[in-house]
Each structure stands twice: as structure tokens, then as C-alpha cells.
Amino acid sequence: MPETRVLPVPEGLDGLRLDVALARMFGFSRTVAAELIDTGQVHVDGVPTARSARVHGGAELEVSLPDAAPPPEPEHVDGLTVLYDDADLVVVDKPIGVAAHPSPGWTGPTVVQGLAAMGYRLAESGAAERQGVVHRLDAGTTGVMVLAKNERAYSRLKRAFKDRTVDKRYSALVQGHPDPTRGTIDAPIGRHPTSDYKFAVVAGGRPSVTHYATVEAFRAATLLDVHLETGRTHQIRVHMAALRHPCVGDLTYGADPVLAQHLGLSRQWLHARELVFEHPGTGAQLRVESPVPADLQHALDVLAAES
């Protein structure tokens, strides 16, 4: 039997969309929160309410919670490699087409399942399908990802990402030539107003800050070094698209499919190149890097040959 919980909306969530407030109060993903609302499992002051409705502090929220998800089954993941490993954490090089953890609607491989198949035990904090996960990369984005093995590491790493003390460096190949050649994009990001699976720069979105600098300019594209202050979903992809310089191959956010095909890309050219953070156990600074994968390097080689 599903558990029903009744509790007031905290004053600090006043004015948020119902799906956002629900996700924050219960630790759900936005997708799970939206599914509960759309199937009538959520009532505000006794009334079923749309996911986009704004909630008010003190309102009575009644939620029929879903049954706990079982831990994900171990599954071998091709290309998933370990870059660093100790008693507190494991850092992996996430390949293309692999999500961080299982989620509704995703049927492909995940990092969590891949590590389980390799014999790793992760921290038990968080939802069963997301245990040990302290940050995420899009399925189509490759690169460095850290996971916690114990509760102390999980708590400290989550806090480090929240406090923005983790240095997150990406390489991004974008269409055209950004002007200026280096800069900061400070623009709030929220759900796209008409497409649930996309995000956009929107008034009232969550504060989002991206720093970029040109590494190399080609005839049709520019390779950027990107430093994230915040870590919103699709942040680099959304911010670069807002500048009208989408990541090459990112068809979701307006990239040119002809250029992507010419460069042999089946996904956005975006790679999580480096993480630098304080080790949750020793306090020492830890830096982990990932080399550019073959498909992205091929695209660079084609551009270099034509420039």
C-alpha cells in the first residue's frame, strides 16, 4: 500500500511551482514529482492541482508516496572506466549513452548499475536508484563523474557541490565564434515553457553562471574551455544556445544537423574534462581528468584539416 503523507509547504518554498516544491520537499526528481501530480497522487488543500500551479507557504500538501524502488540490478556497461578509487569514493570516466542512474523513461545503461556489476558498493544515502550519486552528467555528455562509497563521503561531497567549492571544467565545441572570445553568462535557467524535456533561460529560473574562454577557433566552430559556477541541468547547452552558439551536434538546442553529420557526431560536443575538489576523507585537493573521447577528437581533426 502506498504511504500517504500530509504536511505543510515550508515558507521558504512559497511561490514555487508545485512540481518543484514537491521535488525539493521529498527529494524526488522533477520527473517523478510531475508523474505523481499528473496521476492525481498530490492534493493541495484537499484539491488536485496542476504541476505548474504556484504553491503558498503553509498550504496543506497531501501526497501518496510511491512504493520504494528496488536497488538497480548490476549491469555491465561498455566503456565505463575507473579513473580514481579509494575507500571513500570512486571517480569514473562516463561514456556516451550512459545515464548517471536509473530513472523513469530511461531504459539504457547507467553508471550506478555498471559500478555494481564491477563489484563496487556505494553509499546508501538517497533514493535506492541514486545511492552514491552526488552529481550527474547528461547521457550524451562524457567525462569525469564522482560517486560516494560511504555516508561521510556522500554528505561532504553533496555539500561541496551545493557550496560550489568543486571546480568543474568542461570542453565544449560550439557553432560559430562567440563574441567576446571569453566571458560570463549569468542567466537563470528553468523548464522550457513549451517542451518538458528541455530547459531554457527564463525569468524566475534558478540562478545559473557559466564562464567560458576560447581555446581554438576553427572556420565553422570554436573550442571553448568552460567553467561552471552552478550545476543546472543542461546548463552549458542552454547558455550556449542562448548566445546563439549551440554546442555542435546538440540538435535539441538548435545545432545544425548538417554540420553534425559532416563531423560524424551523433551527440552534442561536450565533455566533462576535469574535477577538482577537497577529498572528503583526507581534506587533500584531488584533481581527476578525462581525455577527449574518440568521436569528439575526430570532429576536431576534421575541423583542423579544413581550417
C-alpha positions in Angstrom: 0.0 0.0 0.0 1.4 3.4 -0.9 2.1 5.6 2.1 0.2 8.9 2.4 1.9 11.9 3.9 0.3 15.2 4.8 2.5 18.2 5.7 2.6 22.0 5.2 4.5 23.7 2.5 7.5 25.4 4.1 7.5 29.2 3.9 10.8 29.0 2.0 9.1 27.3 -0.9 6.4 29.9 -1.2 5.7 30.9 -4.9 7.4 27.8 -6.4 5.7 25.6 -9.0 4.1 22.5 -7.4 6.4 20.0 -9.1 9.5 22.0 -8.0 8.3 22.3 -4.4 7.3 18.6 -4.3 10.7 17.5 -5.6 12.5 19.7 -3.0 10.4 18.5 -0.1 10.7 14.8 -0.8 14.0 14.5 -2.7 12.2 13.3 -5.9 13.4 14.1 -9.4 11.2 16.6 -11.2 10.0 13.7 -13.5 8.8 11.6 -10.6 7.1 14.7 -9.0 5.3 15.5 -12.2 4.1 11.9 -12.7 2.7 11.9 -9.1 0.9 15.2 -9.8 -0.4 14.2 -13.2 -1.8 10.9 -11.8 -3.8 12.6 -9.0 -1.5 11.5 -6.2 -0.9 15.1 -5.0 -3.5 17.4 -3.4 -3.0 21.0 -2.2 -5.5 22.0 0.5 -7.6 18.9 -0.5 -7.7 19.7 -4.2 -5.8 18.0 -7.1 -3.6 20.7 -8.6 -1.7 21.2 -11.9 2.1 20.8 -11.8 2.6 24.4 -12.9 0.4 25.9 -10.2 2.3 28.0 -7.6 2.2 26.9 -4.0 2.0 29.1 -0.9 3.8 28.6 2.3 1.6 26.9 4.9 -0.7 25.2 2.4 -1.5 21.6 3.2 0.2 19.2 0.8 -1.1 15.6 0.7 1.0 13.1 -1.2 0.5 9.4 -1.9 4.1 8.3 -2.0 5.2 5.6 -4.5 6.5 2.3 -3.2 10.2 2.4 -2.7 12.1 1.5 -5.8 14.3 -1.6 -5.5 18.1 -1.1 -5.9 19.1 -1.2 -9.5 20.3 -4.5 -10.9 24.0 -4.8 -11.8 24.6 -4.4 -15.5 27.9 -4.4 -17.4 28.5 -1.0 -19.1 30.8 -0.9 -22.1 33.4 1.8 -21.9 32.8 2.7 -18.2 36.3 3.1 -16.7 37.5 4.0 -13.3 39.9 7.0 -13.1 40.4 7.0 -9.3 39.3 4.7 -6.5 39.8 4.6 -2.7 37.8 3.8 0.5 35.7 6.9 0.3 34.9 7.5 -3.4 35.2 6.3 -6.9 35.7 8.6 -10.0 34.7 7.2 -13.4 35.0 8.3 -17.0 31.4 8.1 -18.1 31.0 7.1 -21.8 28.4 8.3 -24.3 24.8 7.0 -24.0 25.1 6.2 -20.3 22.9 7.9 -17.6 24.1 8.5 -14.1 21.4 6.4 -12.5 18.0 4.7 -13.4 15.1 7.0 -13.9 11.5 6.8 -15.3 11.6 6.6 -19.1 15.3 5.7 -19.3 16.0 2.1 -20.5 19.7 2.4 -21.3 22.7 1.6 -19.2 23.7 3.6 -16.1 26.8 4.4 -14.1 25.3 3.0 -10.9 24.5 -0.3 -12.5 27.9 -0.5 -14.2 29.7 0.0 -10.9 27.5 -2.6 -9.2 28.5 -5.1 -11.9 32.2 -4.2 -11.2 31.7 -5.1 -7.5 31.6 -1.5 -6.1 29.4 -0.8 -3.1 28.2 2.8 -2.9 26.8 5.0 -0.1 23.3 4.1 0.9 22.1 7.7 1.2 19.5 8.9 -1.2 16.8 7.1 -3.2 17.7 3.4 -3.9 18.3 4.0 -7.6 20.5 7.0 -6.9 22.6 5.8 -4.0 26.1 7.3 -4.0 25.3 9.8 -6.7 26.4 13.3 -5.7 26.1 15.0 -9.2 25.1 14.0 -12.7 26.1 14.2 -16.3 23.7 14.1 -19.2 23.5 10.7 -21.0 25.0 12.4 -24.1 27.8 14.1 -22.2 31.0 12.2 -21.5 33.7 12.6 -18.8 34.5 12.8 -15.1 31.9 11.8 -12.5 32.5 11.1 -8.8 30.4 8.8 -6.6 30.5 8.3 -2.8 31.1 5.0 -1.2 30.1 5.8 2.4 27.8 8.2 4.2 30.5 10.6 5.3 31.8 11.0 1.8 28.3 11.3 0.4 27.4 14.1 2.9 30.6 16.1 2.4 30.6 15.8 -1.4 27.0 16.8 -1.7 27.8 19.8 0.5 30.8 20.7 -1.7 28.7 20.7 -4.9 26.0 22.7 -3.2 28.5 25.3 -1.8 30.2 25.5 -5.3 33.6 24.6 -4.0 34.1 21.9 -6.6 35.9 23.1 -9.7 34.1 21.7 -12.7 35.8 22.1 -16.1 34.3 21.2 -19.5 35.4 21.3 -23.1 32.7 22.4 -25.5 32.8 22.8 -29.2 30.2 25.5 -30.2 29.0 26.7 -33.6 30.4 29.9 -34.9 32.6 32.3 -32.9 31.4 33.7 -29.6 32.0 37.5 -29.2 33.6 38.3 -26.9 36.0 35.4 -27.1 35.8 35.0 -23.3 33.0 35.9 -20.9 30.5 35.0 -18.3 26.9 34.1 -18.9 24.7 34.9 -15.9 21.2 33.9 -16.8 18.5 32.0 -14.9 17.6 28.5 -16.1 14.2 26.8 -15.7 12.0 24.3 -17.6 11.3 25.3 -21.2 7.8 26.9 -21.3 6.5 24.6 -24.1 8.8 21.5 -24.0 9.0 19.4 -20.8 12.2 17.7 -21.9 14.1 20.9 -22.5 15.3 23.8 -20.4 15.7 27.5 -21.2 16.8 30.8 -20.0 13.6 32.1 -18.3 12.6 34.8 -15.9 12.2 33.2 -12.4 14.5 30.3 -13.2 17.3 29.2 -10.9 20.4 31.3 -10.9 23.0 29.9 -13.3 26.5 31.1 -14.1 28.8 29.8 -16.8 32.3 31.1 -17.6 33.9 30.4 -21.0 37.1 31.1 -22.8 38.2 30.4 -26.4 40.8 27.7 -26.8 40.9 27.4 -30.6 38.8 28.9 -33.4 38.1 26.9 -36.5 36.3 28.1 -39.6 32.8 26.9 -38.6 33.2 26.4 -34.8 35.1 27.3 -31.7 36.5 25.1 -29.0 35.8 26.5 -25.5 37.1 25.9 -22.0 34.1 26.2 -19.8 34.0 26.6 -16.0 30.7 26.1 -14.2 29.8 28.0 -11.0 26.4 26.4 -10.8 25.3 23.0 -11.9 21.9 23.2 -13.5 20.5 20.5 -15.8 21.7 21.2 -19.4 23.4 24.4 -18.2 26.2 24.7 -20.8 23.9 23.6 -23.6 21.2 26.1 -22.6 23.6 29.0 -22.1 25.5 28.5 -25.3 22.2 28.1 -27.2 21.0 31.4 -25.6 24.1 33.1 -27.1 23.1 31.6 -30.5 26.3 29.4 -30.4 24.8 25.9 -29.5 27.1 23.0 -28.9 28.0 21.4 -32.2 25.7 18.3 -32.6 23.2 19.4 -30.0 20.1 19.1 -32.1 17.8 19.5 -29.1 19.1 23.1 -28.7 19.2 24.2 -32.3 22.5 22.9 -33.6 22.9 22.5 -37.4 22.3 18.8 -38.3 24.4 19.1 -41.5 27.5 20.2 -39.6 27.0 17.4 -37.1 26.7 14.8 -39.8 29.8 16.2 -41.6 31.8 15.8 -38.4 30.4 12.4 -37.7 28.7 13.4 -34.4 25.7 11.6 -33.0 25.5 13.8 -29.9 26.5 17.2 -28.5 30.2 18.0 -28.5 30.5 18.4 -24.7 33.0 16.7 -22.4 33.4 17.0 -18.6 37.2 17.3 -18.7 38.2 17.8 -15.1 37.0 17.8 -11.5 39.0 19.4 -8.6 37.7 19.0 -5.1 38.6 18.5 -1.5 38.8 14.8 -0.6 36.0 14.1 1.9 38.3 11.9 4.0 41.8 13.4 3.9 41.0 17.0 3.1 43.7 17.0 0.4 42.9 18.5 -3.0 42.1 15.9 -5.6 42.2 16.6 -9.3 40.9 14.0 -11.8 41.0 14.4 -15.6 39.5 12.6 -18.6 40.9 12.6 -22.1 38.8 13.7 -25.0 36.9 10.6 -26.4 37.5 9.4 -29.9 34.3 10.7 -31.5 34.9 14.2 -30.3 38.6 14.1 -31.2 37.6 13.0 -34.7 35.4 16.1 -35.1 38.3 18.3 -34.0 40.6 16.6 -36.5 38.1 17.2 -39.4 37.8 20.9 -38.4 41.5 21.4 -38.1 42.1 19.8 -41.5 39.6 22.2 -43.1 40.9 25.4 -41.4 
